[in-house]
Amino acid sequence: MFLGLLPLDILVGGYAWLAVGMEGWAAAHNGEDAVLPLTELLWSGGVLAAIGLAVCWGRFWGAAVAQFALTAVLMAVLSSAYG
């Protein structure tokens, strides 16, 4: 089940990764302080968590745990890029 959702996870997580990277890149080239794009992180984290809840509702417990772990790790990594 989790492998079936992996392309969607990559798409949503990749969007968050791209938003954080573009914000940092633009700030570096404009000589400004980088600001964490909270809207994009909350949106993508919410989508990934909603997928995890749907998988949990379908009683695929292992896939739900993997989904929530993936979401937590991704949000921690992307948030740590800004201190």
Backbone atoms as SQL, in Angstrom:
CREATE TABLE atoms (id INTEGER PRIMARY KEY, chain TEXT, resi INTEGER, resn TEXT, atom TEXT, x REAL, y REAL, z REAL);
INSERT INTO atoms VALUES
  (1, 'A', 1, 'MET', 'N', 0.820, -1.192, 0.000),
  (2, 'A', 1, 'MET', 'CA', 0.000, 0.000, 0.000),
  (3, 'A', 1, 'MET', 'C', 0.865, 1.257, 0.000),
  (4, 'A', 2, 'PHE', 'N', 1.898, 1.265, 0.850),
  (5, 'A', 2, 'PHE', 'CA', 2.754, 2.450, 0.934),
  (6, 'A', 2, 'PHE', 'C', 3.475, 2.704, -0.382),
  (7, 'A', 3, 'LEU', 'N', 3.925, 1.643, -1.040),
  (8, 'A', 3, 'LEU', 'CA', 4.626, 1.827, -2.315),
  (9, 'A', 3, 'LEU', 'C', 3.696, 2.371, -3.391),
  (10, 'A', 4, 'GLY', 'N', 2.423, 2.060, -3.302),
  (11, 'A', 4, 'GLY', 'CA', 1.463, 2.609, -4.250),
  (12, 'A', 4, 'GLY', 'C', 1.272, 4.113, -4.074),
  (13, 'A', 5, 'LEU', 'N', 1.429, 4.589, -2.843),
  (14, 'A', 5, 'LEU', 'CA', 1.285, 6.019, -2.568),
  (15, 'A', 5, 'LEU', 'C', 2.591, 6.784, -2.731),
  (16, 'A', 6, 'LEU', 'N', 3.687, 6.084, -2.927),
  (17, 'A', 6, 'LEU', 'CA', 4.994, 6.728, -2.995),
  (18, 'A', 6, 'LEU', 'C', 5.094, 7.801, -4.083),
  (19, 'A', 7, 'PRO', 'N', 4.566, 7.601, -5.295),
  (20, 'A', 7, 'PRO', 'CA', 4.643, 8.691, -6.281),
  (21, 'A', 7, 'PRO', 'C', 3.926, 9.969, -5.829),
  (22, 'A', 8, 'LEU', 'N', 2.788, 9.827, -5.172),
  (23, 'A', 8, 'LEU', 'CA', 2.083, 10.999, -4.655),
  (24, 'A', 8, 'LEU', 'C', 2.881, 11.654, -3.529),
  (25, 'A', 9, 'ASP', 'N', 3.483, 10.844, -2.675),
  (26, 'A', 9, 'ASP', 'CA', 4.325, 11.381, -1.607),
  (27, 'A', 9, 'ASP', 'C', 5.506, 12.154, -2.179),
  (28, 'A', 10, 'ILE', 'N', 6.110, 11.623, -3.213),
  (29, 'A', 10, 'ILE', 'CA', 7.251, 12.293, -3.840),
  (30, 'A', 10, 'ILE', 'C', 6.808, 13.603, -4.470),
  (31, 'A', 11, 'LEU', 'N', 5.647, 13.615, -5.092),
  (32, 'A', 11, 'LEU', 'CA', 5.138, 14.837, -5.711),
  (33, 'A', 11, 'LEU', 'C', 4.884, 15.924, -4.668),
  (34, 'A', 12, 'VAL', 'N', 4.198, 15.586, -3.597),
  (35, 'A', 12, 'VAL', 'CA', 3.870, 16.574, -2.565),
  (36, 'A', 12, 'VAL', 'C', 5.120, 16.981, -1.790),
  (37, 'A', 13, 'GLY', 'N', 5.940, 16.010, -1.416),
  (38, 'A', 13, 'GLY', 'CA', 7.182, 16.330, -0.713),
  (39, 'A', 13, 'GLY', 'C', 8.150, 17.104, -1.582),
  (40, 'A', 14, 'GLY', 'N', 8.189, 16.782, -2.860),
  (41, 'A', 14, 'GLY', 'CA', 9.051, 17.510, -3.789),
  (42, 'A', 14, 'GLY', 'C', 8.618, 18.951, -3.949),
  (43, 'A', 15, 'TYR', 'N', 7.317, 19.184, -3.911),
  (44, 'A', 15, 'TYR', 'CA', 6.817, 20.561, -3.968),
  (45, 'A', 15, 'TYR', 'C', 7.316, 21.363, -2.765),
  (46, 'A', 16, 'ALA', 'N', 7.236, 20.779, -1.579),
  (47, 'A', 16, 'ALA', 'CA', 7.713, 21.480, -0.381),
  (48, 'A', 16, 'ALA', 'C', 9.213, 21.716, -0.457),
  (49, 'A', 17, 'TRP', 'N', 9.954, 20.701, -0.906),
  (50, 'A', 17, 'TRP', 'CA', 11.406, 20.826, -1.043),
  (51, 'A', 17, 'TRP', 'C', 11.748, 21.945, -2.029),
  (52, 'A', 18, 'LEU', 'N', 11.032, 22.000, -3.135),
  (53, 'A', 18, 'LEU', 'CA', 11.259, 23.033, -4.141),
  (54, 'A', 18, 'LEU', 'C', 10.928, 24.422, -3.594),
  (55, 'A', 19, 'ALA', 'N', 9.833, 24.549, -2.860),
  (56, 'A', 19, 'ALA', 'CA', 9.448, 25.852, -2.306),
  (57, 'A', 19, 'ALA', 'C', 10.487, 26.358, -1.316),
  (58, 'A', 20, 'VAL', 'N', 10.978, 25.482, -0.453),
  (59, 'A', 20, 'VAL', 'CA', 11.998, 25.879, 0.520),
  (60, 'A', 20, 'VAL', 'C', 13.295, 26.239, -0.192),
  (61, 'A', 21, 'GLY', 'N', 13.676, 25.442, -1.178),
  (62, 'A', 21, 'GLY', 'CA', 14.911, 25.710, -1.913),
  (63, 'A', 21, 'GLY', 'C', 14.855, 26.994, -2.710),
  (64, 'A', 22, 'MET', 'N', 13.730, 27.250, -3.353),
  (65, 'A', 22, 'MET', 'CA', 13.602, 28.482, -4.144),
  (66, 'A', 22, 'MET', 'C', 13.615, 29.712, -3.248),
  (67, 'A', 23, 'GLU', 'N', 12.992, 29.627, -2.095),
  (68, 'A', 23, 'GLU', 'CA', 12.981, 30.756, -1.162),
  (69, 'A', 23, 'GLU', 'C', 14.397, 31.054, -0.671),
  (70, 'A', 24, 'GLY', 'N', 15.139, 30.022, -0.324),
  (71, 'A', 24, 'GLY', 'CA', 16.519, 30.214, 0.121),
  (72, 'A', 24, 'GLY', 'C', 17.410, 30.742, -0.984),
  (73, 'A', 25, 'TRP', 'N', 17.233, 30.225, -2.179),
  (74, 'A', 25, 'TRP', 'CA', 18.039, 30.672, -3.321),
  (75, 'A', 25, 'TRP', 'C', 17.762, 32.134, -3.641),
  (76, 'A', 26, 'ALA', 'N', 16.484, 32.507, -3.669),
  (77, 'A', 26, 'ALA', 'CA', 16.129, 33.893, -3.977),
  (78, 'A', 26, 'ALA', 'C', 16.655, 34.846, -2.911),
  (79, 'A', 27, 'ALA', 'N', 16.560, 34.447, -1.647),
  (80, 'A', 27, 'ALA', 'CA', 17.061, 35.306, -0.577),
  (81, 'A', 27, 'ALA', 'C', 18.575, 35.455, -0.663),
  (82, 'A', 28, 'ALA', 'N', 19.268, 34.389, -1.005),
  (83, 'A', 28, 'ALA', 'CA', 20.728, 34.450, -1.107),
  (84, 'A', 28, 'ALA', 'C', 21.162, 35.366, -2.245),
  (85, 'A', 29, 'HIS', 'N', 20.447, 35.341, -3.340),
  (86, 'A', 29, 'HIS', 'CA', 20.829, 36.169, -4.485),
  (87, 'A', 29, 'HIS', 'C', 20.378, 37.621, -4.354),
  (88, 'A', 30, 'ASN', 'N', 19.415, 37.882, -3.489),
  (89, 'A', 30, 'ASN', 'CA', 18.966, 39.258, -3.275),
  (90, 'A', 30, 'ASN', 'C', 19.615, 39.894, -2.054),
  (91, 'A', 31, 'GLY', 'N', 20.440, 39.140, -1.340),
  (92, 'A', 31, 'GLY', 'CA', 21.101, 39.660, -0.152),
  (93, 'A', 31, 'GLY', 'C', 20.173, 39.845, 1.033),
  (94, 'A', 32, 'GLU', 'N', 19.097, 39.099, 1.084),
  (95, 'A', 32, 'GLU', 'CA', 18.126, 39.196, 2.171),
  (96, 'A', 32, 'GLU', 'C', 18.238, 37.970, 3.069),
  (97, 'A', 33, 'ASP', 'N', 17.603, 38.045, 4.221),
  (98, 'A', 33, 'ASP', 'CA', 17.520, 36.881, 5.096),
  (99, 'A', 33, 'ASP', 'C', 16.444, 35.940, 4.566),
  (100, 'A', 34, 'ALA', 'N', 16.749, 34.666, 4.580),
  (101, 'A', 34, 'ALA', 'CA', 15.784, 33.670, 4.108),
  (102, 'A', 34, 'ALA', 'C', 14.668, 33.502, 5.138),
  (103, 'A', 35, 'VAL', 'N', 13.449, 33.419, 4.655),
  (104, 'A', 35, 'VAL', 'CA', 12.279, 33.227, 5.508),
  (105, 'A', 35, 'VAL', 'C', 11.659, 31.885, 5.144),
  (106, 'A', 36, 'LEU', 'N', 11.374, 31.100, 6.160),
  (107, 'A', 36, 'LEU', 'CA', 10.777, 29.782, 5.942),
  (108, 'A', 36, 'LEU', 'C', 9.381, 29.938, 5.337),
  (109, 'A', 37, 'PRO', 'N', 9.111, 29.315, 4.183),
  (110, 'A', 37, 'PRO', 'CA', 7.780, 29.418, 3.564),
  (111, 'A', 37, 'PRO', 'C', 6.768, 28.520, 4.287),
  (112, 'A', 38, 'LEU', 'N', 6.193, 29.050, 5.355),
  (113, 'A', 38, 'LEU', 'CA', 5.298, 28.258, 6.197),
  (114, 'A', 38, 'LEU', 'C', 4.051, 27.785, 5.468),
  (115, 'A', 39, 'THR', 'N', 3.507, 28.596, 4.591),
  (116, 'A', 39, 'THR', 'CA', 2.285, 28.203, 3.884),
  (117, 'A', 39, 'THR', 'C', 2.508, 26.935, 3.084),
  (118, 'A', 40, 'GLU', 'N', 3.608, 26.878, 2.348),
  (119, 'A', 40, 'GLU', 'CA', 3.897, 25.702, 1.537),
  (120, 'A', 40, 'GLU', 'C', 4.186, 24.482, 2.407),
  (121, 'A', 41, 'LEU', 'N', 4.916, 24.686, 3.514),
  (122, 'A', 41, 'LEU', 'CA', 5.208, 23.556, 4.394),
  (123, 'A', 41, 'LEU', 'C', 3.949, 23.036, 5.071),
  (124, 'A', 42, 'LEU', 'N', 3.101, 23.935, 5.534),
  (125, 'A', 42, 'LEU', 'CA', 1.864, 23.489, 6.178),
  (126, 'A', 42, 'LEU', 'C', 0.934, 22.801, 5.190),
  (127, 'A', 43, 'TRP', 'N', 0.871, 23.314, 3.969),
  (128, 'A', 43, 'TRP', 'CA', 0.023, 22.698, 2.949),
  (129, 'A', 43, 'TRP', 'C', 0.507, 21.290, 2.634),
  (130, 'A', 44, 'SER', 'N', 1.792, 21.148, 2.348),
  (131, 'A', 44, 'SER', 'CA', 2.298, 19.825, 1.976),
  (132, 'A', 44, 'SER', 'C', 2.270, 18.864, 3.158),
  (133, 'A', 45, 'GLY', 'N', 2.592, 19.354, 4.355),
  (134, 'A', 45, 'GLY', 'CA', 2.500, 18.499, 5.539),
  (135, 'A', 45, 'GLY', 'C', 1.079, 18.059, 5.811),
  (136, 'A', 46, 'GLY', 'N', 0.124, 18.952, 5.594),
  (137, 'A', 46, 'GLY', 'CA', -1.282, 18.602, 5.773),
  (138, 'A', 46, 'GLY', 'C', -1.758, 17.565, 4.776),
  (139, 'A', 47, 'VAL', 'N', -1.312, 17.693, 3.530),
  (140, 'A', 47, 'VAL', 'CA', -1.694, 16.705, 2.511),
  (141, 'A', 47, 'VAL', 'C', -1.106, 15.341, 2.850),
  (142, 'A', 48, 'LEU', 'N', 0.173, 15.321, 3.240),
  (143, 'A', 48, 'LEU', 'CA', 0.794, 14.040, 3.589),
  (144, 'A', 48, 'LEU', 'C', 0.143, 13.427, 4.826),
  (145, 'A', 49, 'ALA', 'N', -0.209, 14.247, 5.810),
  (146, 'A', 49, 'ALA', 'CA', -0.886, 13.736, 7.000),
  (147, 'A', 49, 'ALA', 'C', -2.291, 13.234, 6.659),
  (148, 'A', 50, 'ALA', 'N', -2.983, 13.924, 5.753),
  (149, 'A', 50, 'ALA', 'CA', -4.317, 13.474, 5.340),
  (150, 'A', 50, 'ALA', 'C', -4.241, 12.130, 4.620),
  (151, 'A', 51, 'ILE', 'N', -3.207, 11.948, 3.816),
  (152, 'A', 51, 'ILE', 'CA', -3.010, 10.648, 3.163),
  (153, 'A', 51, 'ILE', 'C', -2.789, 9.577, 4.221),
  (154, 'A', 52, 'GLY', 'N', -1.987, 9.904, 5.238),
  (155, 'A', 52, 'GLY', 'CA', -1.746, 8.958, 6.327),
  (156, 'A', 52, 'GLY', 'C', -3.019, 8.607, 7.075),
  (157, 'A', 53, 'LEU', 'N', -3.875, 9.600, 7.312),
  (158, 'A', 53, 'LEU', 'CA', -5.147, 9.328, 7.986),
  (159, 'A', 53, 'LEU', 'C', -6.059, 8.459, 7.132),
  (160, 'A', 54, 'ALA', 'N', -6.071, 8.706, 5.831),
  (161, 'A', 54, 'ALA', 'CA', -6.893, 7.884, 4.941),
  (162, 'A', 54, 'ALA', 'C', -6.400, 6.444, 4.918),
  (163, 'A', 55, 'VAL', 'N', -5.093, 6.277, 4.917),
  (164, 'A', 55, 'VAL', 'CA', -4.521, 4.924, 4.934),
  (165, 'A', 55, 'VAL', 'C', -4.832, 4.248, 6.264),
  (166, 'A', 56, 'CYS', 'N', -4.770, 5.019, 7.351),
  (167, 'A', 56, 'CYS', 'CA', -5.093, 4.484, 8.678),
  (168, 'A', 56, 'CYS', 'C', -6.567, 4.082, 8.743),
  (169, 'A', 57, 'TRP', 'N', -7.435, 4.883, 8.148),
  (170, 'A', 57, 'TRP', 'CA', -8.858, 4.584, 8.115),
  (171, 'A', 57, 'TRP', 'C', -9.110, 3.288, 7.351),
  (172, 'A', 58, 'GLY', 'N', -8.285, 3.021, 6.344),
  (173, 'A', 58, 'GLY', 'CA', -8.400, 1.780, 5.586),
  (174, 'A', 58, 'GLY', 'C', -7.757, 0.585, 6.270),
  (175, 'A', 59, 'ARG', 'N', -7.258, 0.791, 7.477),
  (176, 'A', 59, 'ARG', 'CA', -6.663, -0.248, 8.322),
  (177, 'A', 59, 'ARG', 'C', -5.372, -0.837, 7.760),
  (178, 'A', 60, 'PHE', 'N', -4.631, -0.016, 7.044),
  (179, 'A', 60, 'PHE', 'CA', -3.294, -0.401, 6.615),
  (180, 'A', 60, 'PHE', 'C', -2.316, 0.250, 7.587),
  (181, 'A', 61, 'TRP', 'N', -2.158, -0.363, 8.764),
  (182, 'A', 61, 'TRP', 'CA', -1.436, 0.270, 9.867),
  (183, 'A', 61, 'TRP', 'C', 0.036, 0.501, 9.543),
  (184, 'A', 62, 'GLY', 'N', 0.686, -0.450, 8.931),
  (185, 'A', 62, 'GLY', 'CA', 2.103, -0.290, 8.599),
  (186, 'A', 62, 'GLY', 'C', 2.337, 0.851, 7.628),
  (187, 'A', 63, 'ALA', 'N', 1.479, 0.945, 6.628),
  (188, 'A', 63, 'ALA', 'CA', 1.604, 2.038, 5.658),
  (189, 'A', 63, 'ALA', 'C', 1.302, 3.382, 6.312),
  (190, 'A', 64, 'ALA', 'N', 0.354, 3.404, 7.241),
  (191, 'A', 64, 'ALA', 'CA', 0.030, 4.660, 7.927),
  (192, 'A', 64, 'ALA', 'C', 1.190, 5.126, 8.794),
  (193, 'A', 65, 'VAL', 'N', 1.821, 4.204, 9.506),
  (194, 'A', 65, 'VAL', 'CA', 2.983, 4.560, 10.332),
  (195, 'A', 65, 'VAL', 'C', 4.113, 5.068, 9.452),
  (196, 'A', 66, 'ALA', 'N', 4.357, 4.403, 8.337),
  (197, 'A', 66, 'ALA', 'CA', 5.403, 4.848, 7.413),
  (198, 'A', 66, 'ALA', 'C', 5.071, 6.229, 6.853),
  (199, 'A', 67, 'GLN', 'N', 3.814, 6.478, 6.562),
  (200, 'A', 67, 'GLN', 'CA', 3.395, 7.777, 6.028),
  (201, 'A', 67, 'GLN', 'C', 3.620, 8.888, 7.051),
  (202, 'A', 68, 'PHE', 'N', 3.221, 8.653, 8.300),
  (203, 'A', 68, 'PHE', 'CA', 3.411, 9.672, 9.329),
  (204, 'A', 68, 'PHE', 'C', 4.892, 9.889, 9.622),
  (205, 'A', 69, 'ALA', 'N', 5.683, 8.817, 9.607),
  (206, 'A', 69, 'ALA', 'CA', 7.128, 8.958, 9.826),
  (207, 'A', 69, 'ALA', 'C', 7.766, 9.756, 8.696),
  (208, 'A', 70, 'LEU', 'N', 7.368, 9.463, 7.457),
  (209, 'A', 70, 'LEU', 'CA', 7.882, 10.215, 6.308),
  (210, 'A', 70, 'LEU', 'C', 7.529, 11.695, 6.423),
  (211, 'A', 71, 'THR', 'N', 6.306, 11.993, 6.827),
  (212, 'A', 71, 'THR', 'CA', 5.882, 13.384, 6.978),
  (213, 'A', 71, 'THR', 'C', 6.686, 14.088, 8.061),
  (214, 'A', 72, 'ALA', 'N', 6.873, 13.435, 9.197),
  (215, 'A', 72, 'ALA', 'CA', 7.626, 14.051, 10.295),
  (216, 'A', 72, 'ALA', 'C', 9.076, 14.311, 9.906),
  (217, 'A', 73, 'VAL', 'N', 9.696, 13.344, 9.245),
  (218, 'A', 73, 'VAL', 'CA', 11.093, 13.512, 8.837),
  (219, 'A', 73, 'VAL', 'C', 11.219, 14.621, 7.800),
  (220, 'A', 74, 'LEU', 'N', 10.342, 14.640, 6.817),
  (221, 'A', 74, 'LEU', 'CA', 10.405, 15.666, 5.776),
  (222, 'A', 74, 'LEU', 'C', 10.216, 17.063, 6.356),
  (223, 'A', 75, 'MET', 'N', 9.241, 17.232, 7.235),
  (224, 'A', 75, 'MET', 'CA', 9.015, 18.554, 7.822),
  (225, 'A', 75, 'MET', 'C', 10.175, 18.968, 8.723),
  (226, 'A', 76, 'ALA', 'N', 10.769, 18.021, 9.449),
  (227, 'A', 76, 'ALA', 'CA', 11.920, 18.350, 10.298),
  (228, 'A', 76, 'ALA', 'C', 13.121, 18.765, 9.463),
  (229, 'A', 77, 'VAL', 'N', 13.378, 18.049, 8.383),
  (230, 'A', 77, 'VAL', 'CA', 14.522, 18.376, 7.523),
  (231, 'A', 77, 'VAL', 'C', 14.322, 19.729, 6.856),
  (232, 'A', 78, 'LEU', 'N', 13.144, 19.973, 6.325),
  (233, 'A', 78, 'LEU', 'CA', 12.902, 21.240, 5.634),
  (234, 'A', 78, 'LEU', 'C', 12.872, 22.421, 6.598),
  (235, 'A', 79, 'SER', 'N', 12.387, 22.223, 7.809),
  (236, 'A', 79, 'SER', 'CA', 12.369, 23.308, 8.788),
  (237, 'A', 79, 'SER', 'C', 13.755, 23.610, 9.328),
  (238, 'A', 80, 'SER', 'N', 14.609, 22.599, 9.421),
  (239, 'A', 80, 'SER', 'CA', 15.948, 22.812, 9.975),
  (240, 'A', 80, 'SER', 'C', 16.847, 23.585, 9.024),
  (241, 'A', 81, 'ALA', 'N', 16.481, 23.686, 7.767),
  (242, 'A', 81, 'ALA', 'CA', 17.301, 24.421, 6.805),
  (243, 'A', 81, 'ALA', 'C', 17.341, 25.911, 7.124),
  (244, 'A', 82, 'TYR', 'N', 16.407, 26.391, 7.894),
  (245, 'A', 82, 'TYR', 'CA', 16.332, 27.814, 8.222),
  (246, 'A', 82, 'TYR', 'C', 16.689, 28.095, 9.677),
  (247, 'A', 83, 'GLY', 'N', 17.273, 27.128, 10.352),
  (248, 'A', 83, 'GLY', 'CA', 17.704, 27.350, 11.733),
  (249, 'A', 83, 'GLY', 'C', 16.580, 27.151, 12.639);
